[in-house]
Amino acid sequence: MAAQAGAAGRLDRWLGRLPLLRGRRPEALPVRLDHRRIYVLPTRLGLLVGGVLLAMLLGALNYNNNAGLVLAFLLIAVALNSAVMAHLGLADLRLDALQAEPAHAGGLLSLRLSFDSGRRAREGLWLQNENGGPALLAGPAATRLDAVLALPAVRRGRQPVGRLRLTTTQPLGLVRAWAWIAPDAGMLVYPALETPTPALPGASTPGQGRPRPDRSGEDTHHLRDYRLGDAPRQIAWKASARSGQLRVREYEAGVAQDVQLDWNGLPGLGTEARIRRLAAWVVEAERQGRRSRLVLPSGVLGPGRGATHRHACLQALALLPTTPA
Amino acid sequence: MPALPLRRVVVVAVLVASLPLLLHLPGPVAIGIAVLALLAGASALRRPLPIGLRVLLVLLACGGVLAGFDFRLGRDAGSALLLAMLLLKLAELRDIDDARRLVGFALFAPFAAFLQDQGPLTLALGLLAGAAALFALARLAHTTAEMPTLATECRQLGALVLLGLPLAAAAFWLFPRLPTPLWGLPENAVARTGIGDSMSPGDWIDLMADDSPAFRVRFEGPRPPAEQLYWRGPVLSHFDGRTWRRDPRLAALPPPPLPLPAAPDGGIAYTLTLEPTDRRFVFALESPAGWPPQLQMDGEASLLAREPLRGLAQFQLRALPVQAFQPQLPEPLRRAYLALPPGYNPRTLALAEDWRAETPDARGYITRVLGWFHAEHSYSISAPPLGRHTADGFLFDTREGFCEHFASAFVVLMRGAGLPARVVTGYVGGVRNPIGGHWIVRQMDAHAWAEVWLEGEGWVRVDPTAAVAPERIFDTLEDRGGGGIAAGLQPMFDLGDTLREAWNHFVVQYDALRQVQLLERLGVRNADPLRVGIAFGLAAALALGLSLALLLRREDHERTPLQRAWRAYLRRWARRGFGKHPEESAAAFAARVGRSVPEAAAPLEALVARWNDLHYADAEASAEARAELTRALRQARPPAIGGP
């Protein structure tokens, strides 16, 4: 598999140099693979078998060896058909949607792509882009096929999905059919977190930062549906079991003191270091269940708490220009 | 190393691919390579052999193959070596790419077999080998550990092959053929058994027991009587005391004047289909009166092909039975046909001188010799070996032998008596196949006879063996079958041979000439290579279009199994008289049927409910649920509806 991926990578780079095949402009979803965007070329094995068949054909023609010609012509016809089949293996496939949960820079983004298999069953399709994959795509006709591509999150900000390549060498491994998709979509990459996690500002006064005891019982929180990113310890397991869906406790009121995360309070640090520290603080405050207020040159977020607030803060940090105005 | 199931597939594919070639290798080499195949196959399934052992095996295989072919490197030795290397490669399958390449190379093995034989069995085995290789390639092409079932794989591969048939057929009939080869066949160092350009008394024992066909004949008109079926091959004029050989100086002379039929289409017309011999000799009915330009006649009236007959060869020939030919024999030739090595066969030469003195008439002398043969010599296929003086030993001591002995001793007697004479080899007789209507001449019909040059007449054929045992020469089917089981099976043999002849004619013999004839029948006149090419292009485009149309049609019909099962279920209801209207929902249909056939209402409604659930509502339904409903729909049968 690794060797194949390596060969595919080489092929990819090589083909990328051809002006004809260089990436199309990013396009809006859904993208249907029609015959104009599917390319077919022999694999190395295909070239070898082609050489064997050509030698067989020439030899059989020279000696008028009809048995040899029958075999050679039959195998050549099958090889040609396998190229058509490889083409059809991709044709009519449709990329409907893609989404990726944000990840921190240096981590892994899992890009979930959702295809419609169209009129035929799909088998042995491999999906990859310059940075990640391959991921397998297969399934019966007229169904939704999902593939998850693990991609490295390179740096904070909006990371383009880039050109995706769908490849197949089915049914005989003699030809490789491939198609490029360049979806007009980006994946959000949160800033990397400073490690080790710095202490929250104001935590030097422990009396203030101590959480208030929660005496209000069940009334102080309500349950809502689970959302991606919720911490497992927030899940209300009993309630989930009753309702058949994951439910999460949401605290109506803060149980800990607010914390002020100020861009301007960190004069000694460079831009990126500040961003890393602020991001680490946002995450840490959320982990401790404390409301936070993020002050950035571009504006103020919060005070707030919960996944939405955390996401808003990290997104704002991710999208900060590299040299703030 | 690739996974075990994959290695198993590769081993099977390579073994199957080597089978057709293995069957055409000489016994000891074939056995050696078969052992090698089993060893390498077992190693591929278990663990790779250590490098030292592999090198040893390679050396052993090379040495064994070369020794098996007496260290003469030719086509057969080459293909045997190729096969051995192919099989040894099995013992070192490092990764999946290795396996794929090996399967690709294995496709050469059946082709090498076809160079030796193009019979139906070899072709069938070769095609099987191709199918096995394709199957292995398909298996190796799967990039996931999860493989489709054997049946699915075979069905997909079968579809691929079937869709390839139109193009393959178009290419076979219409791909421009080469009228003349670009390069010659690799020389084969070891000749096949059969009549060669030398003969010593007693060396045909194996040949006389070989019932494989030498050639087949189809007469266009009535065939000549059996005692005239002499198929003339090489003429042996040079005798060294032990062996008769073809004399290249005599053969290089211009062909002698032969009587020709009055009309160009006179004489006996026939088609001769020769099995491959690796030699140039053509066995034509005496005496040749017309032959195609691929043949030429040598100075001793033998027909030769311009190239060795390495494959099946077919010629249209004419013959004209004549009593004698070449009435003028120049003195140097006369001397050559009288030459005898000094110091051999003193008793025979003494006898020849005595009798010649007593009977000066040449014909009288011949009659006397034949009479002596008839009276005091007997025909035996198991003649004892002869000493230095072969003619003396045969004529005076052992007094039994077969055609070689008789012909050799007879020519010595003739030359000793001053009559120019020579040994002619070839075949005699033949057996008619009652089913196919053709004649088959086998290796065991090989024969040697003599020609004597008589003053004022020319060369006259004399068959001394016929004087002793005519029944052994002109035997026919009835004599040879021997009765019992063999006779009972004869019709089967006849049928098999007829099929083989048809195969030879329609498949093996299809060539550039026949291609032109085929196109002429299709209305293409003067088909030059360009026109053949255009015809092929059109046919190939048509065939490709057909394949593509079938592929796309298949695609259109390829719904999910569940949808297919649902439609099939509805069709079963339609046959009972309850077709679902297109505008009708499934539930409405079920309700309508339920009103008419109350006993079917419950199961139908249950199925419809499940169908609606899975097909319309639940996009996330599990594969098991779909498969289960598919199975239920396939098994469901509407009840028989009888009565009003």
Interface residues (C-beta under 8 A of the other chain):
Chain A: M1 A3 Q4 L45 L48 V49 V52 L53 A55 M56 G59 A60 L61 N62 Y63 N64 N65 N66 A67 G68 L69 V70 L71 A72 F73 L74 L75 I76 A77 V78 L80 N81 S82 V84 M85 L88 R119 R120 A121 E123 G124 W126 L136 A138 P140 A141 A142 T143 R144 T169 Q170 P171 L172 G173 L174
Chain B: D95 D97 R100 R101 G104 F105 L107 F108 P110 F111 F114 L115 Q118 T122 L123 G126 L127 G130 L134 L137 A138 L140 A141 H142 T143 T144 P148 Q156 L157 L160 V161 L163 G164 L165 P166 L167 A168 A171 F172 F175 R177 L178 P181 L182 W183 L185 R310 G311 V507 V508 Q509 Y510 D511 A512 L544 S547 L548 L551 E555 D556 E558 R559 T560 P561 Q563 A619 A623
